[in-house]
Each structure stands twice: as structure tokens, then as C-alpha cells.
Amino acid sequence: MPLTDGPRLVIEDLTSRVSPLDARERQDQAEILRWIRSGSPLFRTVPPMTPPQHLAVYFALLDEASRALMLVDHVKAGCWLLPGGHVDDGEDPRTTVVREAQEELGIDVRFHERLGEFPFFLSMTQTRGLNSHTDVTLWFVVHGDRGEVMTPDPGEFRGTGWFGLDEPVDWSASHFDPHMARFVAKLSAALVTSTSTC
């Protein structure tokens, strides 16, 4: 696939706009950009693991008034994750967020004005269990509302739950995405900064 194709340039631009939290995210960003620029396939073409490294998105439903995030108890992963999914071939990852919100939760989402127009966080993760592969994930922040009625896909999730950013949650990798603690730290700091500058 040539380096000049549109989707690849969009994904490179989105990835480069992330301001890394720490050395780990800086390293992941550099590796993701190298992967994008290499001409390697970016999109999953055959579920669940072809090619063995491919692009995915998470979207963090943030109820800012209560400083809480909605997570899903994912059937296949066996842990609590942000909702999301794999980016279709040639798809803008922001389109993936909107599509997955409809498919998985039955809701329409809008990106957070200050934190969601571009990816807020990124990660590279070796998935657990059978058919293990590497998910290259762009994490977006969208508006959430604890009172909104959702229809979670029972084939995907055992349930959903709201987790407070200020609650003493143990974000351990045995129960959550392995990068969740770092994401929550970055989000909490960004919310404090954005509030103090308004």
C-alpha cells in the first residue's frame, strides 16, 4: 500500500497529534508512526487476527459533571474496557468511534470539545487468550451522560458500569485494560488543567 494514500495520511496525522503522557506513550507513538510509514497493512482484514497487528479505537464516555467514565465488561477480553472496536479497511478512526457507539451501545456520540477532536491517548497492546495479536489503539474522549439509556450488545458485553475518576479504583491489568491507569491519570490531569484555564 503506498504511503500517499488518504487513510494512511489521516491516521498518521491523528497519531502525531497526541501529546504523550510519559516515556511509554512517547515510545508507543514513535513505534506506531514507524509502522504507519513503513507501508505495512493497518486494518484488520480477516477476524480475529489478520494481519497480526492492526488498528483499533476506544472511546471514553466521560460524564464530566460527575467525573465518571463508562466501561464495559467485555466477554472475549474477560476484563473491563472502554467501548470501541477495529477500524474497517480505509475508515477514518473517528468514523469508527461513531459507528461502534451505534453498533455496541445503540447511542449517538459527539466528541469532547477540548479533548476528543483528536486521539487523546494511544497504546500498543498484545491481546489476551486465543488468537492473540497486537491492537494499535487510538483512544478518543466523547461526551457521556450517566442518565442516557443504552442498549449494550449482549454478545459483546456482560454489562456496563460507571467508574469515578476520583474514586479509589484499583486499575490493575488483571481487571482492566493494562493501560487504563495511565489513561485515567492523563485524563484527570487534563480535566484539571482545562477547568483552571476556562
N, C-alpha and C positions, 0 to 999 in steps of 0.2 A: 504494500500500500504506500503510495507516495507521501512525502512529508508535507506536500502543499494542499492535501485535501481538506475541505472545510471542517468536518467534525474534529479532526485531529488538532487543527489550529485552535478551535474553540476550547477543547479540553486542555491544551497546553496553556492557553490564556487563563482559564479558570484556575488551574493548578498553580500557576505562577503568582496569582493574586493573593494567595494565602500568606498571612504573616505568621511564621512558625512560633509556637509556644516555647519550644525548648530544642535541645540538640537532637532529640529523637525525631521530632516533626520536621526539623530542618533537613535531617538525613533522609527521611522518607520523601520529602518534597524533591530533593535532588535526584533520588533514585527514580521517582515517578516521572520527572521531566526527562531523564535519560531514556527511560523506557518508551515514553511517547515519541521522542525524537528519533529513536532507533528504527522506526518503521514497523515494529512488532505489532501483531494484531492486538487491538484494545478491547474488543467486545466479545462477550460470550456468544458462541455460535451454536454449540451443542450442549445442553444441560447434562450433567451439572458442572463439568469441569473442562470444557474445551473452548479456547485454549486454557492451559493450567493457571494463567494469570490474566485477569480481566477486570473491567471497570464496574463499579457499583456505587450507589448513593445511599446515604442515610439522610433522614430529615428529622430534626429535633422539634417536636411540637412544644413550644415554650408558652406557658401561661405566665406572662410577665407579672401580672397583678399578684399572683400567689407564689411566684418564683419556683415554678414546678415544671418538670418535663414528663411527657408521657412516653413510657416504654412498653414494649410488647414482649410477652413470654413466648419466645419463638420455639415452635415444635421441633424443627430439624436441628437447630443450634443447641437446644437444651439449656438456654440461658436467656436473660433479659437483654434486649437490644433496642436501639431506636428502629422505628419502621423504615423500610427502604427496599431496595432491590437492585437487580442488574440492569445496566444501561443497554438498551437494544442497539443493534448494529446501526451506526450513523446517527444516533439520537443525541441531542443536547442533554446533558445530565439534569438541567433544570426542568426539562420536559419530563424526564424520568420521575422526578420528585412529584410532579403534579399527577402523572399517570398512576404511580404507585399509591399515592394517597387515596385516589378514587378506587383502585382495584382492591387494596388491602383493608381500607378503613371506611370507604364509602363517603369520603368528605372532600370538599374543595379546600385547597390551601393557598395562602398567599405568603410570600417571602417576607421575613422580618426586614423592616426598612433600613435598620442600621447594621444588621448582622447577617442577613440572608441573601442579599442580591448575588453574592459570590460565595463559594465554599468558605466556611468558617474554620474548618479543621480538615485534616486528611490523614490517612493511615494506610499501611500495608499489613494485611493480616493473613496468616495461614489458618484456614478454617479447620474446625474440629471434625472428628469422626470419619466415616467412609467418604470416599471421593474428595479428600482434602485438596484444596487449591488455594491460590493467593487472590484475595479480594483487594483491589486497589480502590479505596473508598473515599469519595468526596462527601463531607458532612455539611449539610445546609441547616439553617435555622429558619423555622416558619412560625407564624402565629398559631397559638393553640388556645383552647378555651375548655376548662375542666367541665363546663356545663354542656358542651356540644355533644349531641347524640352521634355515636359512631356505630358502624356495623363491621366489626373486625372479622376477617376471613378465618373461619374455624379450622380450615385446612392448614393455615399458616401459624396461627397463634392459639395458645391455651388461654390467654387472657391479656388484659392490658392493665396498666397501673400508672398513677402519677407519683413522681418522686420529687420531693422538695430539695432545692439546691442548698438550703440552709439546714436540712435535717442531717443527723449523724448516720448517713448511709455508708455501709462498707462496700465500696465499688470494686470488690475483688473480682479477678478474672474467672473465678470458679462460678460466679453467678451472673456476671455482666460481660459485655464486650471488653476485651483486655485493655482497650484504650479509653474506657469510659471515665475513669478517674481523672485523666489528663484533660479530656474534653470538658468535664464539669468544672475543673479548675480554671480553664481558659474562658469558658462561658461566664462563670461567676465574676471573674476579674473584668471582663468586657462590659458586663452589665453595670458594675460599679463605676467604671470609667465613663460609660455613656450617660449614666444618670448624673454624675457630677459635672459633666460638661454641658448639660441641657439648660 
